[in-house]
C-alpha cells in the first residue's frame, strides 16, 4: 500500500515546512498513488498562485507502508 505525501516549505524560510498527507489513500499500486500526487500537486500550486500561499513543494513522493520516509 502507498500513501501520497508532499512536503512544502516556506519560500523564504526552508526550516518552516509542512507535511501534506493524502486523506483518501492508501493506494494499492504506485501508479494509483502517483495519479493522486498529481492532483494534490495541482491543488498545492493553485494555492500558491491564486491565494499567494508562500509554500512550495520540496518533496513529492508515494510512501510505501514499509518505508520510514
Order of alpha helices (4+ residues) and beta strands (2+ residues): beta-beta-alpha-beta
